Structures are given as C-alpha cells and as structure tokens.
Amino acid sequence: MNQTKSCKRSEDFQVYQHQVYAVVYSVILVPGLLGNVLALWVFKVYVKETKKAVVFMMNLAVADLLQVLSLPLRIYYYLNNTWPFGQFLCMICFYLKYVNMYASIFFLVCVSVRRCELIMRPLRCNSSKRKGDWLVCALGWLLVCLCCLPFPLLRNPGSGPDSNSTSMCFSELPMRAISVPAVWALLVLAELLGFIIPLILVLGCTCLTAGSLRESAAGAIPDHGEKQRALRMVLSCALVFLVCFAPYHVTMPLDFLVKAKALSSCALRDLIFRCHPVTLCLASLNCSLDPLMYYFTTDEFWRRLSKPEIPESMSLSRRLSCITGGEDTEED
C-alpha cells in the first residue's frame, strides 16, 4: 500500500505535461497548417508531370495536415484542463493522432523507397506505376487504420477513479485491464511494424542511394546532380525518422507499461512521466518538418513558388514527354 501511494502521480506531473503539450502544439500549429496546405497546392500541379514519389508526398502532406487540424482541440484541453466535447470526439481525436503519425511513417518509407528505386533501377519506374502508387497509398491507409485500433480500444473512458474522469481525454484516459504477456505482445508488434522495420528500410535506402554516387552501374542514372537530389530526399526522411520518431518509440513502450501497471519502480515511473510528453511532442513536430523537407529537396517547390504562372511550361513538358516516349522532363 505504501508503494502504491508513493507512486501516485502528483498534480505537478499533470500541470507539467499540459504545459508542454499546450506550448509545443501552439508553436507547430500555424507552420504545420500553412506548410502542408502549400505542399498540397504544389503537388497537385506536378502530380501528373513527374513520377518521383509525388503521390506519396501528397499523402504524407494529407496525414500531416489531418494531425495539424486536430491540434486546436488538444490545445484547448491542455489549457483548460477539461474536455467538454464528449467522449466520442475525444476517442476519435485520440485515435486519429496515432493514425496520422503512423501514416506519416508509412509514407516516409514509400518516398525513400521510390526515390532510391528511381536511382537504382530507373528503367523499371515508368509512368504506369503512378496507378500502382495510388493503390499502395490506399492499402497503406487501410493497414494503418486497422493497426492503430488497439490504441483507443485499450482505453476505458468514463471509468477513472475520480468523479471528473468523464472530462479527461487523450493520454489521461484510464487503461483497460490487460495481462502483462498481452502488453508485451502488443508492444513488440507496435515497435516492429511501426518503427524498427520502417527505420531499417529508410536507412537501407539512404545507404543504397549514397552508394550509387560512387558507382556507375548499368542502367543507372549517370547524372550525379539527380543522384544528389535523391540522396538529399532520403537523408531528409532518415533525419525526420531519427529526430521525431526514434525518441518517441523509446519511451512509448515504457509509458505503456507504466499505464498498464507493469512497472513498479517509482523513480522509473516518474522519469517516464517527465520524458514521454517531450518525445510525443517531437513525434508531432514532423508535421512541420516535412514541408521543410519538400522545400529544400524538391525542385518543384522552387519552380512553383518562383514562377506561379507555369501553365505554358506544363504544356511544353507534356509535348516533350510525348516526343521522348513518356520520359519525365521534370527533375526533383
């Protein structure tokens, strides 16, 4: 009993967490909103003109934008310490947070793989693959939505120990009773599918793309400028992974074990409660970093922003594409 009391979270922890979330979400709201709206505007113009992962970047921008649009409700909750919008909307926002985060991870992997593939095997990547890209995106959204269902299903809204539990939301929702083996099984699956395998793919694409700069394989793109642009893209994806998602996936399983009452060390519990909000904010930061990645690694952004009146250049690009048998005349 004494150990249980000593491990109870004080009000200071809740105040600290709410302040961290409110400040960080307020900071990333406007840049994330403007950056991803701008990204969709640019990609909408170029989606039919290039085969260089624009379809995946459009879906990545949609995932980031959906995450940004949920931030005002989160900011309201963390500033006012209450949720007046009903438990259903709370669970929807809680669920969509993870859907959008893991959708971002999925599409970052797709962007990296496609850019690497275009460098290593350009002859196999033609315009007909664009329809296949849309199918991959649809299957990716479906897979992410299904895999993220345990996050809301393991919460039990309205059953907390205090009378104000119905005004709680997000990470403060009480957990359903679950056995320790089931907890470990879920954590292993979440870490493997949601982080470790995607990270290996992104790092592998980075190494392959970097290696292509030192060799001239048969059929490979001889233009080192093109390879360097591709390398910048996959390096940016890897950087977003390491900065935003790696810290979160270190503390996420620990936080889950604490909430499932599978950890008994009070000092470790307190440390996790301090660190996890910071890593969750870093994971949310990707919705503002991704537009910067587009801007500094894709020529489409530079051309579109520096020369808004581009219909003539687009029509010329289409004519050149027909003359050259469908090869892209745009560069990333």
C-alpha positions as CSV (number, residue, x, y, z in Angstrom):
1,M,0.0,0.0,0.0
2,N,2.8,2.4,0.8
3,Q,4.5,1.7,-2.5
4,T,1.2,2.4,-4.3
5,K,0.8,5.8,-2.5
6,S,4.4,6.8,-3.2
7,C,4.0,6.0,-6.9
8,K,0.9,8.1,-7.4
9,R,1.3,11.0,-9.8
10,S,1.1,14.4,-8.2
11,E,-0.7,17.4,-9.6
12,D,2.7,18.7,-10.6
13,F,3.0,16.0,-13.3
14,Q,-0.3,16.9,-14.9
15,V,0.5,20.6,-14.9
16,Y,3.9,19.9,-16.4
17,Q,2.5,17.7,-19.1
18,H,-0.3,20.1,-20.0
19,Q,2.1,23.0,-20.2
20,V,4.5,21.1,-22.5
21,Y,1.7,19.9,-24.8
22,A,0.0,23.3,-25.0
23,V,3.2,25.3,-25.8
24,V,4.6,22.9,-28.4
25,Y,1.2,22.3,-30.2
26,S,0.6,26.1,-30.3
27,V,4.1,26.6,-31.8
28,I,3.7,24.0,-34.6
29,L,0.1,24.7,-35.4
30,V,0.5,27.7,-37.8
31,P,3.7,26.5,-39.6
32,G,2.3,23.0,-40.0
33,L,-1.0,24.2,-41.4
34,L,0.5,26.7,-43.9
35,G,3.3,24.3,-44.9
36,N,1.1,21.3,-45.7
37,V,-1.5,23.4,-47.5
38,L,1.2,24.9,-49.6
39,A,2.6,21.4,-50.2
40,L,-0.7,20.0,-51.4
41,W,-1.1,23.1,-53.7
42,V,2.3,22.5,-55.3
43,F,2.0,18.7,-55.6
44,K,-1.5,19.0,-57.2
45,V,0.1,20.8,-60.1
46,Y,3.0,18.3,-60.5
47,V,1.4,15.0,-59.7
48,K,0.8,14.3,-63.5
49,E,4.1,15.7,-64.6
50,T,6.6,13.5,-62.6
51,K,7.0,10.0,-61.3
52,K,9.3,10.9,-58.5
53,A,7.2,10.0,-55.4
54,V,4.9,12.9,-55.6
55,V,1.8,10.7,-55.0
56,F,3.4,9.5,-51.7
57,M,4.4,13.0,-50.7
58,M,0.8,14.2,-51.3
59,N,-0.5,11.5,-49.0
60,L,2.2,12.4,-46.4
61,A,1.1,16.0,-46.5
62,V,-2.6,14.9,-46.0
63,A,-1.6,12.8,-43.0
64,D,0.4,15.8,-41.5
65,L,-2.5,18.2,-42.3
66,L,-5.0,16.0,-40.5
67,Q,-2.8,15.9,-37.5
68,V,-2.5,19.7,-37.5
69,L,-6.2,20.2,-37.8
70,S,-6.7,18.2,-34.5
71,L,-4.3,20.4,-32.6
72,P,-6.8,23.2,-31.7
73,L,-8.9,20.8,-29.7
74,R,-5.9,19.4,-28.0
75,I,-4.6,22.9,-27.2
76,Y,-8.0,23.8,-25.7
77,Y,-7.9,20.7,-23.5
78,Y,-4.4,21.3,-22.2
79,L,-5.0,25.0,-21.5
80,N,-8.4,24.5,-19.7
81,N,-7.8,21.0,-18.2
82,T,-11.2,19.8,-19.3
83,W,-12.8,18.2,-22.3
84,P,-16.3,19.5,-22.9
85,F,-16.8,18.0,-26.4
86,G,-18.0,14.5,-25.4
87,Q,-16.2,11.2,-25.1
88,F,-16.9,10.1,-28.7
89,L,-15.0,13.1,-30.2
90,C,-12.3,12.5,-27.6
91,M,-11.8,8.9,-28.7
92,I,-11.8,10.0,-32.4
93,C,-9.1,12.6,-31.8
94,F,-7.1,10.2,-29.7
95,Y,-7.3,7.5,-32.5
96,L,-6.6,9.9,-35.3
97,K,-3.4,11.1,-33.6
98,Y,-1.9,7.7,-34.0
99,V,-3.3,7.0,-37.4
100,N,-1.8,10.2,-38.7
101,M,1.5,9.6,-37.1
102,Y,1.9,6.0,-38.4
103,A,0.6,7.1,-41.8
104,S,3.4,9.7,-41.9
105,I,5.9,6.9,-41.1
106,F,4.5,4.7,-43.8
107,F,4.6,7.4,-46.5
108,L,8.1,8.5,-45.5
109,V,9.2,4.9,-46.2
110,C,7.4,5.0,-49.5
111,V,9.1,8.2,-50.5
112,S,12.5,6.8,-49.6
113,V,12.0,3.5,-51.4
114,R,10.7,5.3,-54.5
115,R,13.5,7.8,-54.7
116,C,16.0,5.0,-54.2
117,E,14.3,2.8,-56.8
118,L,14.4,5.6,-59.4
119,I,18.1,5.9,-58.9
120,M,19.0,2.2,-58.8
121,R,16.5,0.9,-61.4
122,P,15.2,3.9,-63.4
123,L,14.1,1.8,-66.4
124,R,11.6,-0.1,-64.3
125,C,9.9,3.0,-63.0
126,N,7.6,4.4,-65.7
127,S,4.5,6.5,-65.7
128,S,2.3,3.4,-65.5
129,K,3.5,2.9,-61.9
130,R,1.5,6.0,-60.8
131,K,-1.7,4.0,-60.6
132,G,0.1,1.4,-58.5
133,D,1.3,4.2,-56.2
134,W,-2.3,5.2,-55.5
135,L,-3.2,1.6,-54.7
136,V,-0.2,1.4,-52.3
137,C,-1.4,4.6,-50.6
138,A,-5.0,3.2,-50.2
139,L,-3.7,-0.1,-48.8
140,G,-1.3,1.8,-46.5
141,W,-4.2,3.9,-45.1
142,L,-6.2,0.8,-44.5
143,L,-3.4,-1.1,-42.8
144,V,-2.5,1.9,-40.6
145,C,-6.2,2.4,-39.5
146,L,-6.5,-1.3,-38.6
147,C,-3.2,-1.5,-36.8
148,C,-4.0,1.6,-34.7
149,L,-7.3,0.3,-33.4
150,P,-5.8,-1.1,-30.2
151,F,-4.8,2.4,-29.1
152,P,-8.5,3.5,-28.4
153,L,-9.8,0.0,-27.7
154,L,-7.4,-0.3,-24.7
155,R,-8.8,2.9,-23.2
156,N,-11.8,2.9,-20.9
157,P,-13.3,6.4,-20.9
158,G,-15.5,7.4,-18.0
159,S,-14.2,4.8,-15.6
160,G,-11.5,6.6,-13.9
161,P,-11.2,6.6,-10.1
162,D,-12.2,10.3,-9.7
163,S,-15.5,11.9,-10.3
164,N,-14.2,14.1,-13.1
165,S,-13.0,11.2,-15.2
166,T,-15.5,12.0,-17.9
167,S,-13.8,15.3,-18.5
168,M,-10.4,13.6,-19.1
169,C,-9.1,12.9,-22.6
170,F,-6.1,11.6,-24.6
171,S,-3.3,10.0,-22.6
172,E,-5.1,10.6,-19.3
173,L,-7.9,8.2,-20.2
174,P,-7.7,5.1,-17.9
175,M,-6.4,1.8,-19.3
176,R,-8.5,-1.3,-19.5
177,A,-7.2,-4.3,-17.5
178,I,-4.8,-6.3,-19.6
179,S,-2.3,-9.1,-18.8
180,V,1.4,-8.4,-18.8
181,P,2.0,-11.0,-21.6
182,A,-0.6,-9.3,-23.8
183,V,1.0,-6.0,-23.1
184,W,4.4,-7.3,-24.2
185,A,3.0,-8.9,-27.3
186,L,1.3,-5.6,-28.4
187,L,4.5,-3.6,-27.7
188,V,6.7,-5.9,-29.7
189,L,4.3,-5.8,-32.7
190,A,4.0,-2.0,-32.4
191,E,7.7,-1.5,-32.3
192,L,8.5,-3.9,-35.1
193,L,5.8,-2.8,-37.6
194,G,5.6,0.9,-36.6
195,F,9.2,1.8,-36.2
196,I,12.0,-0.8,-36.5
197,I,11.1,-2.2,-39.9
198,P,10.4,1.2,-41.4
199,L,13.6,2.6,-39.9
200,I,15.6,-0.3,-41.5
201,L,14.0,0.4,-44.9
202,V,14.7,4.2,-44.7
203,L,18.3,3.7,-43.6
204,G,18.8,1.0,-46.2
205,C,17.5,3.3,-49.0
206,T,19.9,6.0,-47.7
207,C,22.9,3.7,-47.9
208,L,22.0,2.4,-51.4
209,T,21.4,5.9,-52.7
210,A,24.7,7.2,-51.2
211,G,26.5,4.2,-52.7
212,S,25.1,4.9,-56.1
213,L,27.1,8.2,-56.2
214,R,30.3,6.1,-56.1
215,E,29.4,3.7,-58.9
216,S,28.1,3.7,-62.5
217,A,26.0,0.6,-62.7
218,A,24.5,-0.4,-66.0
219,G,21.2,1.3,-66.5
220,A,21.7,3.7,-63.5
221,I,21.2,7.4,-63.9
222,P,24.5,8.9,-64.9
223,D,23.6,12.4,-63.7
224,H,25.2,12.9,-60.3
225,G,23.1,16.0,-59.7
226,E,20.0,13.9,-59.9
227,K,21.5,11.3,-57.6
228,Q,22.5,14.1,-55.1
229,R,18.9,15.4,-55.1
230,A,17.6,11.9,-54.4
231,L,20.2,11.5,-51.6
232,R,19.0,14.7,-50.1
233,M,15.5,13.4,-50.1
234,V,16.2,10.1,-48.5
235,L,18.6,11.7,-46.0
236,S,15.8,14.1,-45.0
237,C,13.4,11.2,-44.5
238,A,16.0,9.5,-42.3
239,L,16.6,12.7,-40.3
240,V,12.9,13.1,-39.7
241,F,12.7,9.5,-38.5
242,L,15.6,9.9,-36.1
243,V,14.6,13.3,-34.7
244,C,10.8,12.8,-34.5
245,F,10.0,9.1,-34.2
246,A,13.1,7.4,-32.6
247,P,12.8,9.1,-29.2
248,Y,9.0,8.5,-29.1
249,H,9.4,4.8,-29.8
250,V,11.9,4.5,-26.9
251,T,9.6,6.0,-24.3
252,M,6.3,4.7,-25.8
253,P,6.6,1.1,-24.6
254,L,7.8,2.3,-21.2
255,D,4.9,4.7,-20.9
256,F,2.5,1.9,-21.9
257,L,4.0,-0.4,-19.3
258,V,3.5,2.2,-16.6
259,K,-0.1,2.8,-17.5
260,A,-0.7,-1.0,-17.6
261,K,0.8,-1.1,-14.1
262,A,3.6,-3.5,-15.2
263,L,6.4,-1.3,-13.8
264,S,6.8,-1.0,-10.0
265,S,9.8,1.3,-9.7
266,C,8.6,4.8,-8.6
267,A,11.7,6.6,-9.8
268,L,11.5,5.0,-13.2
269,R,7.8,5.8,-13.4
270,D,8.5,9.5,-12.6
271,L,11.2,9.7,-15.2
272,I,9.0,8.2,-17.9
273,F,6.2,10.7,-17.0
274,R,8.7,13.5,-17.4
275,C,10.2,12.3,-20.7
276,H,7.3,10.8,-22.6
277,P,5.5,14.2,-23.2
278,V,8.7,15.6,-24.7
279,T,9.1,12.7,-27.1
280,L,5.4,12.8,-28.1
281,C,5.8,16.4,-28.9
282,L,8.9,15.6,-31.1
283,A,6.7,13.0,-32.9
284,S,4.2,15.7,-33.6
285,L,6.9,18.0,-34.8
286,N,7.2,16.0,-38.1
287,C,4.1,17.7,-39.5
288,S,6.1,21.0,-39.5
289,L,9.4,19.5,-40.6
290,D,8.0,17.6,-43.6
291,P,7.1,20.7,-45.6
292,L,10.7,22.0,-45.0
293,M,11.9,18.7,-46.4
294,Y,9.8,19.2,-49.5
295,Y,11.0,22.8,-50.0
296,F,14.7,22.1,-49.7
297,T,14.9,18.7,-51.5
298,T,12.4,19.1,-54.5
299,D,12.9,21.5,-57.4
300,E,9.1,21.5,-57.8
301,F,8.7,23.8,-54.8
302,W,11.4,26.2,-56.1
303,R,9.9,26.4,-59.6
304,R,6.3,26.7,-58.4
305,L,7.0,29.4,-55.9
306,S,9.4,31.4,-58.0
307,K,7.2,31.2,-61.2
308,P,3.5,30.9,-60.3
309,E,2.4,31.3,-63.9
310,I,3.5,27.8,-65.1
311,P,0.7,26.5,-67.4
312,E,2.9,27.2,-70.5
313,S,5.8,25.3,-69.1
314,M,3.5,22.5,-68.2
315,S,2.1,22.2,-71.7
316,L,5.6,22.3,-73.1
317,S,6.6,19.5,-70.6
318,R,3.7,17.4,-71.9
319,R,4.7,17.9,-75.5
320,L,8.3,17.0,-74.7
321,S,7.1,13.9,-72.8
322,C,5.2,12.7,-75.9
323,I,8.2,13.3,-78.1
324,T,10.5,11.4,-75.8
325,G,8.1,8.5,-75.4
326,G,6.8,9.3,-71.9
327,E,10.1,10.0,-70.1
328,D,9.9,12.7,-67.5
329,T,11.3,16.1,-68.2
330,E,10.9,17.3,-64.7
331,E,13.6,16.9,-62.1
332,D,13.4,16.6,-58.4
